[in-house]
Amino acid sequence: MAQHFSVHPDNPQPRLLKQAAALLAQGGVLAVPTDSSYALACQLDDKAAADQLRRIRQVDDKHHLTLLCRDLRELSSYARVDNAQFRRLKNGTPGPFTFILEASKEVPRRVSHPQRKTIGLRVPEHPALQALLELHGAPLLATTLILPDDTEPLNDPEEILTRLDKQIAGVIDAGACPLEPTTVVDLSGDVPEVLRRGRGDPAALGL
């Protein structure tokens, strides 16, 4: 049965987030709030948990999972970033952007795109998620919480608990999130490409 952690959206209680971080350390999958929508998250180096993420979403290994990072410095150690890419990243972090970049050797091969060796990365600005990342001390592997037959991400923590009770370890309930997804920008090629327009304004990145 999934645990329910009801936290303040702006000043989340550390005691509850420590309990949630302990579930991650034990290999659990959590539903977490972000600045775009709720997401499923687990430890980066836990194959069983990553497989569970994909099972819940019913996506294969060609679907980009995303690394949630604490800051740009942490992001830069998990991706190959040149000066031009860094300037765009700096303008879009923290915020509702997901960047596709060439994965560094720090990223397990099984979680990068099998043909392109790329990975999605973002620095969220949701206070509860930032605090969880700080307690965890490393990036989390994540995917938007859209269930296979749905067209929109789940946004009600009570509904998440009801529908995923047996499949996840817990829900960090910080109330409703914006329902608009992140803007996805592919920076792995010669020319930046906006793959999906969402909450982040591409103009902020000079696109």
N, C-alpha and C positions, 0 to 999 in steps of 0.2 A: 504493500500500500504506500503510495507516494506521500511524502511529508509536505506540509503546507507552512511556508515561512512568510508571514504577513509583515512586511517592512515598510517604513516610511519612505516615500519616493525620493525625498531630498536629503533626509538624514537617517539612512538605514541603520538599524540596530546591529552593532558588531557581533553581539552574542548570537543572534540568529544567523548571520552570514557565516560565522565560524562553523556552526553546525552544518550549513549547506556546503561549505568548502570541504568539510570532513567527508560528506557523501561523495563529492567529486574524487577525493583521494582514494576512496574505497571502490572506485570504478563505476560510480553512478552517473546517469544522465539526468540533467536538470533542465527545467523550463525556466528561462531567465528573461527579465525585461531588458529591452534595448531602447535606443533613441529612435528606432524605426518601427519595430514590432517585437513580439515575443520570439525567442529563439530556443532551440535545443542546444545544449552545450555539454561537453565532457572534456576529460584530460586529453592532451595532444598525443601522449605516448601510450594510450590504452586502446589496443586493437579491438577488444571485445566491445568497449563502449562506443567506439567509432562505428563498428558494424551495426550496433543497436540504433545509432542515429540514422544510418542509411535505411535500416529496416522500417523504422517508424515513418520516414518520409517516402519509402519505396523508391529510392534513387540508386543508380549504379555508381561505379567508380569514376565515370566521366562527368558526374555532377560535381561542380566545384564546392567543396566545403570551405568554410571561412575561419581564419585564425583571428580571434578577438585578442587584441594586444593592449597593454596598459598605456603605451605611448609610442611615439614615432621611433624613438631609439630602439625599443624592443622589436617593433615591426621590422626595422632595418636589419636585424640580425637573422630574420627568417626569410628574407627575400634579397635578391640582387638588385640594388638600387643605384642608378647613376645620378649625377647632379640635377639633370632636367627632371627626372622622376621625383627626386627628393623635394624639389620646389613645389611640384603639384601636390605631393603628399602632405607637405607642411601646410598648404592652404586648405586641405580637406580633412585635417585631423585636429582634435577629435570631431566627429560628426557623422552624418548618415551617408557615408560613402563606403563602398567595398571596392578595393583595388585588386586587379588581377596582375600578378607579378611573377617573374621566374623564381621558383623556390630555391632557397639556399640548402646546403647540406644539413642544416639544423632541422629541416622538415622531413619526417619519415616518408620514404618514397610511396608507401601505400596510401597516403592521404593527399598527395599531389595528383594533378591530372595525368593519367597514364601515358598519353602521347606527348603532351606539351611540357610536362614537368613544371606546371604553373600552380599557383595557390591563390585563393582569395584572402585578402587581409583587410582588417579595419580596426580603427581605434574609436570605440563608442564613447559617448559622453553621458550616458545614464549613470547617475550617482551610485545606485545600488550595484550595477554591474561593474563599475570601476572599483568599488570597494571589494567586491568578490574577487576580481582579478588581482587586486593588491594582496588579499589574504592568501589566494592560491599561489601567487608568486611566479606565475608562468602564463603564457597564452592558453586560451581554451579553444578547442575545436568546436565549431558551431554551424548550424544551418537554420534558416528561417522556419518557424513552426507553422508550416502549411501542411495539413494532412492530405493524403492522396486524393480524396474525392472532393476536397474543398478548393475554392478559388481565392479565398482570403486567409491571411494568417489568423490563428486563434488569438484573441485579445482579452478574453475573460478568464482570469485565473481559476475560477470555480469550474468553468467548462473544461479547461485544460486538465484539472484534477479528475473530473468525471470521465473524460474520454481517454486519458492516458494513465489512469491510476496504476495499472499493472505493468506499464512499460517504462516508466521513469522513476527515479528515486525521490524527486521532490520538485516543488514549484516555488520560486521566489516571487511572491505576490507584492508588486509595488503599484497595483492599480492598472488602469488601462494605459496602453502605449499608443503612439501614433500608428495608424494602420497602414501608412504609406511605407513601402519597402525602401531599402537603400538604393542610391544610384550606383550602378556598377560601371566601373571604368577600367578598360583593359589597357594597362601600361606596358605589357610584355612585348609588344611589337615596335616597329619603327615609328608608327604614328598612333597617338592615343585614340582609343575608340570608346564611345559611350555605348555599352551593351544594353543597359536598361536605365531609363529615366525614372527616378523616384524622388525621395524627399530632398536629397542634396542637389543644389543648383550647379550644373556643370560650369557655369560662368565663373564660379568661385575658383575653378581650376584653370581658367583661361581657355575653356573649350566651348 
